[in-house]
Amino acid sequence: METTHRVRVGDARDLSLPAESVELVVTSPPYPMIEMWDDLFADVAPASAEALDAGDGKEAFDAMHDALDAVWRELERVLVPGGIACINVGDATRKVGESFRVYPNHARITDAFEDLGFDPLPDVLWRKPANSAAKFMGSGMLPPNAYVTLEHEYVLVFRKGRRRSFEPGSTRRYESAFFWEERNRWFTDVWTDVRGCLQDLPADDLRDRAAAFPFEIPYRLVNMYSVYGDTVLDPFWGTGTTTLAAMVAGRNSVGYELDGEFADHFAERVTDVPEMARDVVGERLRSHREFVADRRDAGDEPAYDATHYDFPVVTKQEQDIRFYVADEVAETDDGYRVTHEPADEMASLE
């Protein structure tokens, strides 16, 4: 199996992609009203900078989201019917002028997608702890003017119209299955086992322009909402974490990024993809074997034998599950091509 991964330096408000050519979007945009993104929004939405200078936080918030709305319109155009958009975003707290308040980015983005005709699906919360020991805001220990610290982010999930349909017995869909126990962990609405991370970037100025987007988040979402052969789009590509997840998961990808420095840095990361894929797939297989062993110890043997592996699975839908690992990564004119080999021989991964 081969997958292609295109990286384009450009503005996601004008995607050079055909209509209905993408099955899944996984992205983490700049968060309006978070100060680290002020300069970026000032470039793409000058009215936001003017509003901040005037002390009008609500107007700045609206101007920033107006810029993001143009990207969401492009996503509606390029997603296939039934395609899914997963938007990782956090709310912001900020004092502008004399007013301190929360700016609900997740609610504003939900409204924007609904206006475009998307159906909101249940979202996910994950905890991203603040680093400061003195993180509480307001009047300290004295009521009533202390403020809750925001330590969670949202993965908002939207579907474009009705669910996608597949031919009966679709091989690529059934091979893309996840384990029963993964389903129970991934499809809960609070992810307590995912944490924020620091970006491994060579310079402080580049690090200041990057967001901490743990690999586990896009990797889960790619497996949850796409199948082999699908294309995953990240319109706010950053350090390319979504592309890494697609490479490891055996999906195609496209990424758009305004800053070409990030694309240059990504070239150093792709050399690790084969090893990363073997580690990730190996861990999933090891974890399932441990799950099976625990079930057996409890006298509850899973009922179905996997087609491609020597272990049982809980449901019939998992029987044809098949993993592919990245074997070789080659650079192309506009990105990368990855060759994947079936991970049918367990000893090589454990």
Buried (B, 14 or more C-beta within 10 A) or exposed (E): BEBBBBBBBEBBBEBEBEEEBBBBBBBBBBBBBBEEBBEBBBEBBEBBBBBBEEEBBEBBBBBBBBBBBBBBBBBBBBBBEEBBBBBBBBBBBBEBEEEBBEBBBBEBBBBBBEEBEBEBEEBBBBBBEEEEEEEBBBEEEEEEEEEEBBEBBBBBBBBBEEEBEEEEEBBBBBBBBBBBBBBEBBEEEEBEEBEBBEBEBEEEEBBEBBBBBBBBBBBBBBBBBBBBBBBBBBBBBBBBBBBBBBBBBBBBBBBBBBBEBBBEBBEEBBEEBBEBBBBBBBEBBEBBBEBBEEBEEEEEEBEEEBBEBEBBBBEEBBBBBBBBBBBEBEEEEEBBBBBBBEBBEBEEBE
